[in-house]
């Protein structure tokens, strides 16, 4: 493992890539929002099993993308409380599968959520109805994102990219995923929800450029569209939300290795990334 890390670091230096690979950098693990330098963004990807929950923080804003399964909301609110976060500027629900919306009701009930942004494909499930009930109790209205939406706070640009269709023949829920771009200085990060072939094809037709950080879509399941998607995005750091029971696909790991990407798996531990506008530092938060 040590030899592999040394090899990867050498490769990145030769390629001129601005990525730092850190292992449990405790000096960066407990930085509060008030202590974040202007223009710096942190991303905390929870260890939530085969489910998504990503907390994105800047000095002047907080955003949560997805909330894991039912019951995981308690883990999220506990983390927020421990880090002095009492409100969320944005809660983004990429789509309404239970492993993305399940914990949302608890988060909404226990946190001051200012705006809720959702996809256009509701789902008849207990988790969805609990989410809607929690919104009602807080007099919140979920905003269905139907057009490309840009948000700017504190020098950080966030772009919410919605599905281009109201419905899809294949995997309608996953293909309705909102895809979120966060730009900080010269760095770009992409959170791809559970996008499958149709949604990835849309993204590649409407967006361009490389990304320093990519949350790999659909928990690292292999799909043919990942080949051109990874070629286009060319991520320097990738995070896969997976579990021991439902691990990452070895074929996807090979694709990422071919791109020279440093890969982090939430089944190992929560993953934290820090972007200062010039570099992205990623590490497992094993505390």
N, C-alpha and C positions, 0 to 999 in steps of 0.2 A: 504494500500500500504506500509506504514512504517513497519507494522508487517511482511509483506511478505518479504521485503528486509532484515530485521533483521534475519528472518528464513533462507533465502538463504545464507546470509553471514555465519551464524552459521554452516549450512550444509557444505559449502565449506571448512571451517576451520577444521571440523571434518574429512572430506575426504582428507585433505592435498592438496587441489587444489590451485594452485598459480594464482588466479584470483581476481582482484580488481573490484568492481562494484562502479562506481562513477556517480554522477548525475551533469552534467554541471560543470566539474572541470575547471573553467575559467583560472586557473593558467597554464594549459597545452594546452589551445585552440589555442593560437597564437604564438607558438614556431616556429621560422624560422628554415630553414634547417641548417644554420650555427651554430645555438645554440643547435642542437640535439647532445647528447652525442654519442661517437663512439658506434656502435652496437645497437643503439636504432632505432626502426622503428615505424612510425605512419601510421595509416590507416584512411582515411576520406571517409566515404560512404555518398554520396550526397543524399539529399531528392529530388528524381527525378521522383516521381510517381512510377508506376509499370515499372521501368526501372533501369538499372545498370550503376553506375559510381563510381569507387573506386580509390582514389588517395593514393598511397603508397610511403612514403618518408623515406629515411635514410639520414645520414649526407652526403653521397657521391652519392646518386642516387635518381631518381624520376621515378615512374612508374604509368601509368594510365591504369586501366582495364575497358574498355567500356566507352561509352560517352552519355548514355541516348538517348532520342528521338530527332528528328529534332527540333532545337531551343534551346536545352539545352546546346549546346556547349558554348553559351554566358555565362551561369551560371558558367561553368567550367573555362573558360578563365578569367572571373572576379575574381573567387576565387584564381586562380593561381597568377594573377597580384597583388591582395591584400596581398598575402603572399610571394611576392618577388620571385616567381618561373617563370623563363622565358624560361626554356627548360625542356623537358622530355627525359630521357634516353630511356625509352621504352613506347610505346603505344601498348597495347594488346587488340585486338578485339576478344572476345571469339567466336562469330558467328555473322552472318549478319542480324539478325532480327532488325527491325527498332528501338526497344527500347534498343539496345546495340550499334549500329553503327550510329544512327541518328545524334548525335552531333559531330561526328568525323571530318567532313569536316571543321567545324569552328575551332576546336582545332588545326588541322594541319595547317590551314591558319595563325593562330594567335600565334602559339607557335613553338619554335625550337625543333622539334621532331627528335631524332637521329635514332631510329629503330622502325619499325612497324611490329608486329607479329600477324598473323591472322590464322584462321582456314581454312580448305580445302573445304568449301562448299559455294561458292559464290551464291549470290541471285540477281535476276533481279528486282531491285527496285530503286526508285529515290534516296533513302538514300545511297544505295551501289554505284550507279553511281556518286553521289556527292563526296563520299569518294574517289573513284578512281581518279576523276578529281582533287581533292585537292592534292592527292599524286603526280600526274603528274606535277602540277604547282610548287611543291616544289622539283621536281626531286627525289622523294622518291620511293622506291620499297617495297611493302609489302612482308614480308618473310612468306611463308606458312609453318607452323610448322608441319612437318610430322614425326619427331622422338622426343623422350624425350629430352628436351633441358635444360641444366643447365647453369645458369648465376650467377656469383659471383662478387659482388662489396662491398668493405668496410666491409667484414666479414659477409655479408648477402647473403644467398644462395636462389636463385629463380629457381624453376623447372617448366617448361611449359610442361604439359602432353597433347598430342594431341589425337584426336580420332584414333582408331586403324583401322577403315574402311573408305573407300572413300565415301560410301553412306549407308544409313540406311532405312529399310522399313518403320519404324514408326518414326515420328517426325524427319526427316532427318536434319533439321536446328539445333534444340535444341540438338540433339544427336551428332552433330559435335562440340559441345562446347569444347574449350580449358579449361583445369582445371589447376589452378596455385597454386603452393605451395610456401610459403615464410617462410624460416627458419632463425630465429634470436636467436643465443645462443641455449638455451635448449627449445625454444618455436617454435611451428609450426602453420602456418596459411594456410587455404585453401579457394580458391575462385572457386566455382563450376559452374559458368556460369548458363546456363539453362539445365544442364544435366538431361536427363530423363533415363528411365529404362536401355536401352542398354549401355548408356555411364557410368552410375553409376556402372553397373555390370563390365564393363571393368576396371574402376578405382579400384574397390575392388579386382580384380584379379591381378592387376599389382602393386598396392601400399599398404603399410601397415602402421600401427601406429595410434596413437591418435593425435588429433589436439586441441590446446588451443582455436582456433578461426576458425569458419567455416562460410563463406557466403553461406547460404542455397540455393541449386539449385532451379531454376525455380520459383522464387518469393514466395516460401513457399507453392506451390501446393502439395497436398498429392499425393504420388505414393507409391506403395507397396515396391519398392526397397529402399525407404527411411528408412524402418525399419532396415534392416541389415547395410545400409550405416551409420546411426547414431550410431548403436551399435559399428561399427568398428572405426569410427572417434571420437566418444565420446566427442563432443565439450564442452568446458567449457563456451565459449561465442559464440553466434550465431547472425548473422545479416540477416534479411529478407528484401528484397527490395519489397515494396508493397505500395498501395495507399488506400485512404478511399473508392474509388469505387471498387477496387480489392484488398481486404485485405488478410492477411495471413489465411491459412486454420486452423480452430480450431483443427483438428485432428493432424496436424503437431505440433501445440503448445503443445498438450498433449504428443506427442512423446518426444519433447524436455524437457518438465517438468519431464518426467520419467527418463531422463538422467541427471537431475540436472543442466540443461544448463540455463545460464542467456541469455535471448533473447532480442534483440533490433530491433525495427521496423522503417524503414526509413519513413514510413507514419507519424510517430510522430515528427521526427526531424532528421537532419543529425546525423550520429553516428561516433564518433571518438574512436579509440582504440590506446593505446600506449603499445608497447612491448619493454622491456629493456633486453630481453634475459633470464629473470627469471620469470617475471610475465606479465600478460596482464591486463591492466586497460581499461575498456570500459565505455563510457558515452554518453549521448545525448548532442549535441552541440546546445543549444537553443539560442545562441546569435543572 
